[in-house]
Amino acid sequence: MAWCGRVLSCSVTGLTVVLVTLVAATLVGVVMRRRSGVPREVRGDVEQLTSGDLEADLGERATLVQFSSAFCQPCRATRRVLAEVTEMVPGVAHVEIDAESRLDLVRSLNILRTPTVLILDASGHVVKRASGQPRKVDVIGALGLAVGE
């Protein structure tokens, strides 16, 4: 009978570990989902990109730089959102960069996933960045900081 108590104790401990793991994984998933696509302030040294870095002209007021990859479904939706924003806000340019063909830039800017969007001010300083698909409202709000309004 003593072994039965040990087996029961082991299965309760195992069940507890499984439940704690599931709760922790769910919380991490919820936090990651809420943060995905939300433009955030850039910490540390602020990067500055030039038209030579981007191989495209900077916008007069701001530039939206999108890092994409070929088979990325959220990248297509992000492209549409950023195109709509550039049509709405004068002086804003949208530059899309294929992450696979520009690994040097991806590494130097610490781009970890696609889509990643960088919001640059008129001089090319990175003001905000978003990893994941951003909402149009969030991009417009981040542009307010970039254009100084």
Backbone as CSV, one residue per row, in Angstrom:
resi,resn,N_x,N_y,N_z,CA_x,CA_y,CA_z,C_x,C_y,C_z
1,MET,0.801,-1.197,0.000,0.000,0.000,0.000,0.848,1.267,0.000
2,ALA,2.074,1.204,0.528,2.924,2.390,0.599,3.270,2.893,-0.790
3,TRP,3.446,1.982,-1.748,3.797,2.420,-3.102,2.639,3.155,-3.757
4,CYS,1.414,2.812,-3.380,0.230,3.472,-3.939,0.212,4.953,-3.552
5,GLY,0.579,5.250,-2.327,0.634,6.636,-1.876,1.684,7.430,-2.636
6,ARG,2.815,6.787,-2.919,3.860,7.474,-3.684,3.418,7.731,-5.117
7,VAL,2.750,6.778,-5.735,2.270,6.939,-7.114,1.238,8.058,-7.171
8,LEU,0.321,8.087,-6.231,-0.688,9.129,-6.190,-0.043,10.496,-5.996
9,SER,0.953,10.552,-5.128,1.674,11.797,-4.894,2.389,12.261,-6.157
10,CYS,3.003,11.323,-6.892,3.704,11.665,-8.138,2.737,12.169,-9.189
11,SER,1.550,11.565,-9.305,0.622,12.015,-10.325,0.020,13.372,-9.981
12,VAL,-0.170,13.681,-8.710,-0.647,15.007,-8.318,0.431,16.048,-8.608
13,THR,1.684,15.720,-8.303,2.790,16.632,-8.589,2.920,16.851,-10.097
14,GLY,2.809,15.788,-10.882,2.881,15.898,-12.344,1.764,16.753,-12.900
15,LEU,0.550,16.561,-12.378,-0.593,17.353,-12.820,-0.395,18.824,-12.471
16,THR,0.149,19.103,-11.307,0.422,20.481,-10.894,1.421,21.138,-11.837
17,VAL,2.472,20.408,-12.181,3.485,20.944,-13.099,2.865,21.244,-14.458
18,VAL,2.035,20.357,-14.969,1.383,20.565,-16.262,0.478,21.792,-16.213
19,LEU,-0.316,21.925,-15.167,-1.217,23.072,-15.052,-0.458,24.390,-14.942
20,VAL,0.599,24.422,-14.142,1.397,25.640,-14.007,2.034,26.003,-15.349
21,THR,2.520,25.013,-16.071,3.126,25.245,-17.389,2.102,25.803,-18.372
22,LEU,0.900,25.251,-18.385,-0.149,25.743,-19.284,-0.557,27.176,-18.963
23,VAL,-0.679,27.489,-17.698,-1.040,28.858,-17.300,0.067,29.835,-17.697
24,ALA,1.314,29.464,-17.437,2.439,30.349,-17.794,2.509,30.559,-19.299
25,ALA,2.338,29.495,-20.083,2.390,29.610,-21.542,1.250,30.475,-22.067
26,THR,0.081,30.348,-21.479,-1.063,31.166,-21.887,-0.795,32.642,-21.602
27,LEU,-0.268,32.946,-20.436,0.039,34.338,-20.092,1.080,34.935,-21.032
28,VAL,2.122,34.168,-21.333,3.156,34.645,-22.258,2.548,34.886,-23.630
29,GLY,1.696,33.991,-24.091,1.039,34.155,-25.387,0.166,35.387,-25.450
30,VAL,-0.589,35.644,-24.390,-1.455,36.822,-24.349,-0.623,38.101,-24.382
31,VAL,0.441,38.149,-23.618,1.306,39.340,-23.591,1.939,39.561,-24.959
32,MET,2.453,38.503,-25.576,3.088,38.645,-26.892,2.075,39.099,-27.932
33,ARG,0.877,38.587,-27.881,-0.156,38.968,-28.844,-0.543,40.435,-28.693
34,ARG,-0.642,40.904,-27.462,-1.011,42.303,-27.226,0.087,43.265,-27.674
35,ARG,1.341,42.836,-27.578,2.462,43.710,-27.945,2.765,43.664,-29.435
36,SER,2.304,42.639,-30.144,2.629,42.458,-31.554,2.056,43.596,-32.397
37,GLY,2.920,44.235,-33.169,2.499,45.286,-34.081,2.352,46.659,-33.468
38,VAL,2.550,46.793,-32.178,2.404,48.093,-31.518,3.725,48.854,-31.615
39,PRO,3.706,50.045,-32.240,4.948,50.825,-32.327,5.454,51.218,-30.947
40,ARG,6.735,51.002,-30.722,7.347,51.289,-29.429,8.510,52.258,-29.613
41,GLU,8.784,52.996,-28.540,9.922,53.908,-28.543,11.209,53.118,-28.763
42,VAL,12.154,53.720,-29.422,13.453,53.093,-29.642,14.346,53.467,-28.474
43,ARG,14.934,52.467,-27.829,15.805,52.704,-26.672,17.255,52.714,-27.100
44,GLY,18.065,53.327,-26.289,19.501,53.340,-26.560,19.844,54.309,-27.672
45,ASP,20.917,53.987,-28.389,21.340,54.830,-29.497,20.288,54.803,-30.597
46,VAL,19.873,55.975,-31.020,18.883,56.074,-32.077,19.589,55.893,-33.420
47,GLU,19.125,54.923,-34.168,19.693,54.663,-35.485,19.278,55.767,-36.451
48,GLN,20.151,56.056,-37.389,19.802,56.971,-38.466,20.073,56.266,-39.771
49,LEU,19.079,56.247,-40.634,19.204,55.611,-41.936,19.197,56.677,-43.020
50,THR,19.951,56.427,-44.052,20.015,57.358,-45.179,19.308,56.735,-46.368
51,SER,19.104,57.550,-47.398,18.498,57.013,-48.616,19.413,55.951,-49.233
52,GLY,20.719,56.069,-49.019,21.650,55.043,-49.498,21.467,53.721,-48.774
53,ASP,21.231,53.779,-47.461,20.968,52.561,-46.696,19.714,51.857,-47.196
54,LEU,18.690,52.660,-47.476,17.391,52.111,-47.873,17.291,51.832,-49.367
55,GLU,18.215,52.404,-50.124,18.180,52.323,-51.587,16.872,52.905,-52.125
56,ALA,16.391,53.946,-51.444,15.179,54.660,-51.839,15.212,56.027,-51.162
57,ASP,14.441,56.956,-51.686,14.390,58.300,-51.118,13.601,58.316,-49.815
58,LEU,14.044,59.150,-48.868,13.306,59.372,-47.632,12.123,60.289,-47.927
59,GLY,11.069,60.174,-47.126,9.931,61.071,-47.263,10.286,62.463,-46.765
60,GLU,9.571,63.459,-47.244,9.814,64.841,-46.817,9.576,65.023,-45.326
61,ARG,8.543,64.360,-44.786,8.193,64.504,-43.373,8.520,63.274,-42.547
62,ALA,8.382,62.098,-43.146,8.632,60.848,-42.427,8.722,59.708,-43.432
63,THR,9.271,58.587,-42.976,9.394,57.394,-43.820,8.993,56.171,-43.006
64,LEU,8.187,55.324,-43.620,7.798,54.052,-43.029,8.606,52.964,-43.722
65,VAL,9.493,52.306,-42.993,10.349,51.265,-43.557,9.821,49.925,-43.087
66,GLN,9.459,49.077,-44.054,8.900,47.767,-43.748,9.873,46.681,-44.175
67,PHE,10.249,45.815,-43.235,11.058,44.644,-43.549,10.112,43.467,-43.721
68,SER,10.182,42.828,-44.891,9.277,41.736,-45.233,10.055,40.536,-45.717
69,SER,9.343,39.420,-45.856,9.905,38.230,-46.488,8.869,37.673,-47.455
70,ALA,9.311,36.822,-48.349,8.491,36.382,-49.475,7.183,35.697,-49.071
71,PHE,7.219,34.817,-48.111,6.038,34.024,-47.784,5.346,34.480,-46.508
72,CYS,5.504,35.726,-46.163,4.964,36.280,-44.917,3.575,36.864,-45.185
73,GLN,2.534,36.201,-44.696,1.166,36.684,-44.885,0.915,38.017,-44.184
74,PRO,1.343,38.203,-42.931,1.129,39.507,-42.298,1.857,40.647,-43.018
75,CYS,2.922,40.325,-43.761,3.646,41.362,-44.507,2.760,41.971,-45.581
76,ARG,1.926,41.163,-46.215,1.022,41.676,-47.256,0.007,42.635,-46.655
77,ALA,-0.556,42.254,-45.527,-1.525,43.133,-44.866,-0.851,44.415,-44.390
78,THR,0.381,44.292,-43.891,1.131,45.468,-43.440,1.405,46.400,-44.615
79,ARG,1.750,45.836,-45.754,1.989,46.638,-46.963,0.757,47.473,-47.300
80,ARG,-0.434,46.859,-47.224,-1.670,47.587,-47.516,-1.920,48.707,-46.511
81,VAL,-1.712,48.420,-45.233,-1.927,49.424,-44.189,-0.992,50.608,-44.396
82,LEU,0.279,50.333,-44.631,1.256,51.419,-44.788,1.000,52.211,-46.066
83,ALA,0.554,51.535,-47.128,0.213,52.247,-48.369,-0.964,53.189,-48.131
84,GLU,-1.957,52.737,-47.371,-3.105,53.597,-47.065,-2.679,54.813,-46.234
85,VAL,-1.791,54.599,-45.289,-1.325,55.705,-44.446,-0.543,56.717,-45.276
86,THR,0.322,56.243,-46.171,1.105,57.182,-46.990,0.209,57.976,-47.939
87,GLU,-0.916,57.408,-48.342,-1.863,58.162,-49.174,-2.588,59.226,-48.350
88,MET,-2.816,58.930,-47.080,-3.548,59.848,-46.202,-2.687,61.003,-45.696
89,VAL,-1.409,60.748,-45.437,-0.540,61.745,-44.812,0.475,62.244,-45.838
90,PRO,0.389,63.501,-46.234,1.329,64.029,-47.228,2.764,64.087,-46.690
91,GLY,3.708,63.826,-47.576,5.126,63.908,-47.216,5.675,62.658,-46.555
92,VAL,4.881,61.588,-46.515,5.327,60.331,-45.906,5.569,59.313,-47.015
93,ALA,6.729,58.658,-46.947,7.085,57.638,-47.933,7.042,56.257,-47.286
94,HIS,6.765,55.247,-48.094,6.773,53.852,-47.641,7.843,53.116,-48.438
95,VAL,8.787,52.517,-47.720,9.866,51.749,-48.348,9.777,50.325,-47.821
96,GLU,9.655,49.366,-48.734,9.625,47.963,-48.328,10.953,47.315,-48.682
97,ILE,11.530,46.605,-47.726,12.826,45.964,-47.906,12.664,44.464,-47.714
98,ASP,13.168,43.705,-48.680,13.166,42.248,-48.564,14.267,41.859,-47.579
99,ALA,13.862,41.322,-46.437,14.814,41.009,-45.369,15.868,39.998,-45.821
100,GLU,15.489,39.066,-46.668,16.425,38.032,-47.108,17.534,38.581,-47.998
101,SER,17.224,39.623,-48.758,18.237,40.181,-49.659,19.084,41.272,-49.002
102,ARG,18.674,41.737,-47.829,19.407,42.799,-47.135,19.789,42.361,-45.723
103,LEU,20.424,41.205,-45.613,20.799,40.660,-44.308,21.733,41.581,-43.533
104,ASP,22.568,42.345,-44.238,23.462,43.283,-43.566,22.667,44.318,-42.765
105,LEU,21.644,44.873,-43.384,20.796,45.868,-42.725,19.948,45.229,-41.625
106,VAL,19.445,44.036,-41.887,18.649,43.301,-40.892,19.461,43.073,-39.626
107,ARG,20.692,42.647,-39.787,21.552,42.391,-38.628,21.910,43.679,-37.890
108,SER,22.246,44.716,-38.634,22.663,45.959,-37.972,21.511,46.627,-37.220
109,LEU,20.273,46.410,-37.667,19.112,47.005,-37.005,18.420,46.040,-36.034
110,ASN,18.979,44.841,-35.905,18.437,43.834,-34.993,16.975,43.504,-35.308
111,ILE,16.696,43.270,-36.584,15.364,42.864,-37.020,15.251,41.366,-36.769
112,LEU,14.299,40.958,-35.925,14.188,39.557,-35.527,13.042,38.829,-36.204
113,ARG,12.063,39.561,-36.741,10.928,38.916,-37.402,10.344,39.836,-38.449
114,THR,9.565,39.246,-39.326,8.861,40.042,-40.334,7.365,39.877,-40.102
115,PRO,6.607,40.918,-40.329,7.049,42.254,-40.680,7.562,43.024,-39.466
116,THR,8.554,43.849,-39.718,8.995,44.843,-38.747,8.931,46.188,-39.455
117,VAL,8.343,47.163,-38.796,8.182,48.498,-39.374,8.976,49.487,-38.531
118,LEU,9.807,50.285,-39.202,10.532,51.379,-38.563,9.896,52.684,-38.996
119,ILE,9.641,53.577,-38.060,9.102,54.898,-38.377,10.252,55.886,-38.233
120,LEU,10.614,56.523,-39.342,11.726,57.462,-39.376,11.202,58.887,-39.467
121,ASP,11.907,59.820,-38.845,11.560,61.228,-39.018,12.175,61.713,-40.339
122,ALA,12.041,62.998,-40.632,12.499,63.541,-41.913,13.998,63.374,-42.128
123,SER,14.783,63.352,-41.042,16.231,63.224,-41.188,16.703,61.763,-41.177
124,GLY,15.759,60.819,-41.042,16.123,59.411,-41.097,16.367,58.749,-39.758
125,HIS,16.130,59.463,-38.647,16.282,58.863,-37.320,15.099,57.933,-37.039
126,VAL,15.389,56.759,-36.511,14.335,55.811,-36.150,13.658,56.321,-34.875
127,VAL,12.391,56.665,-34.985,11.629,57.207,-33.869,10.890,56.092,-33.125
128,LYS,10.283,55.184,-33.884,9.557,54.054,-33.305,9.747,52.844,-34.194
129,ARG,9.481,51.667,-33.604,9.527,50.429,-34.374,8.439,49.497,-33.873
130,ALA,7.929,48.680,-34.789,6.887,47.715,-34.448,7.246,46.381,-35.078
131,SER,7.199,45.319,-34.280,7.393,43.965,-34.786,6.029,43.311,-34.857
132,GLY,5.685,42.789,-36.011,4.363,42.228,-36.222,3.514,43.197,-37.013
133,GLN,2.308,42.772,-37.320,1.420,43.578,-38.152,0.814,44.724,-37.354
134,PRO,1.127,45.982,-37.727,0.588,47.129,-36.988,-0.817,47.492,-37.460
135,ARG,-1.563,48.136,-36.577,-2.870,48.665,-36.966,-2.670,50.066,-37.544
136,LYS,-3.563,50.450,-38.433,-3.460,51.753,-39.087,-3.453,52.881,-38.065
137,VAL,-4.310,52.791,-37.074,-4.408,53.832,-36.050,-3.094,53.991,-35.292
138,ASP,-2.417,52.871,-35.008,-1.139,52.927,-34.294,-0.050,53.566,-35.154
139,VAL,-0.060,53.265,-36.448,0.937,53.851,-37.352,0.730,55.362,-37.448
140,ILE,-0.513,55.781,-37.566,-0.806,57.216,-37.651,-0.380,57.918,-36.366
141,GLY,-0.634,57.295,-35.224,-0.204,57.871,-33.946,1.302,57.995,-33.848
142,ALA,2.022,56.965,-34.324,3.487,56.998,-34.294,4.016,58.057,-35.253
143,LEU,3.335,58.269,-36.353,3.746,59.313,-37.298,3.656,60.695,-36.678
144,GLY,2.713,60.884,-35.763,2.589,62.178,-35.073,3.876,62.547,-34.377
145,LEU,4.538,61.567,-33.781,5.830,61.804,-33.116,6.920,62.090,-34.158
146,ALA,6.888,61.359,-35.260,7.933,61.496,-36.276,7.867,62.839,-36.989
147,VAL,6.663,63.343,-37.246,6.545,64.605,-37.965,6.448,65.805,-37.031
148,GLY,6.456,65.545,-35.721,6.494,66.628,-34.749,5.162,67.321,-34.534
149,GLU,4.068,66.610,-34.724,2.754,67.222,-34.482,2.182,66.792,-33.177
